[in-house]
Amino acid sequence: MKESLTYLKELEAPIERAITKLHSTCFGYPPDKVECVFLRSFDLTLSIERQRSPTESFLLKSGQTQLSTEIGLSVNAILRDKVFDLLKNEF
C-alpha cells in the first residue's frame, strides 16, 4: 500500500503541470495556483485558483454581481469537466 501511495505522489507534479497547460490553453493565461494531493485514502484533491475573466471583472464593476457570479460558476463548471476529461484520458 505504501508503494502505491508513493507512486501516486509521483503523479502530483505532472498532473499540476497538465492542468496548468490546460488552463493556459483555454484562457490564454496560467492559473494563479494549482495544487494536487493524493491522500492516504487514495482520494485525489485538486485546487485551482484562477483570476476573474475580463467579462466577470467588467460585470462586477458595472454592478452586475449576480451575473458575474453566474458566469464565474459556469466557467468553473466547464473547467472542472475539462480537468476530469484530462485526468481520465491522460492519467
DAVENTA-V886828 format. One record per residue. N is the residue number from 1. RES is the residue in one small letter. PHI is phi as a letter, one per 20 degrees, with the letter a starting at -180 (none if undefined). NEAR is the number of other ideal C-beta (glycine too) atoms within 8 Angstrom. Layout:
N | RES | PHI | NEAR
N | RES | PHI | NEAR
This chain:
1 | m | none | 4
2 | k | f | 5
3 | e | f | 6
4 | s | f | 8
5 | l | f | 11
6 | t | f | 8
7 | y | f | 8
8 | l | f | 10
9 | k | g | 8
10 | e | f | 8
11 | l | e | 11
12 | e | g | 11
13 | a | f | 8
14 | p | f | 9
15 | i | f | 12
16 | e | g | 11
17 | r | f | 8
18 | a | f | 11
19 | i | f | 15
20 | t | f | 11
21 | k | f | 8
22 | l | g | 11
23 | h | f | 15
24 | s | f | 10
25 | t | f | 6
26 | c | f | 8
27 | f | d | 8
28 | g | n | 4
29 | y | b | 6
30 | p | f | 6
31 | p | f | 10
32 | d | f | 6
33 | k | b | 7
34 | v | c | 12
35 | e | c | 8
36 | c | c | 13
37 | v | c | 7
38 | f | e | 12
39 | l | e | 8
40 | r | g | 4
41 | s | f | 4
42 | f | m | 9
43 | d | f | 6
44 | l | d | 9
45 | t | d | 9
46 | l | c | 10
47 | s | c | 7
48 | i | c | 11
49 | e | d | 7
50 | r | c | 9
51 | q | f | 5
52 | r | f | 9
53 | s | f | 10
54 | p | g | 6
55 | t | f | 8
56 | e | g | 12
57 | s | f | 10
58 | f | g | 8
59 | l | f | 12
60 | l | f | 11
61 | k | f | 6
62 | s | e | 6
63 | g | n | 5
64 | q | e | 8
65 | t | g | 8
66 | q | f | 6
67 | l | f | 8
68 | s | f | 14
69 | t | f | 8
70 | e | f | 8
71 | i | f | 12
72 | g | g | 11
73 | l | f | 8
74 | s | f | 8
75 | v | f | 10
76 | n | f | 8
77 | a | f | 8
78 | i | f | 8
79 | l | f | 12
80 | r | g | 8
81 | d | f | 8
82 | k | f | 10
83 | v | f | 12
84 | f | g | 8
85 | d | f | 8
86 | l | f | 12
87 | l | f | 10
88 | k | f | 7
89 | n | e | 5
90 | e | d | 6
91 | f | c | 8
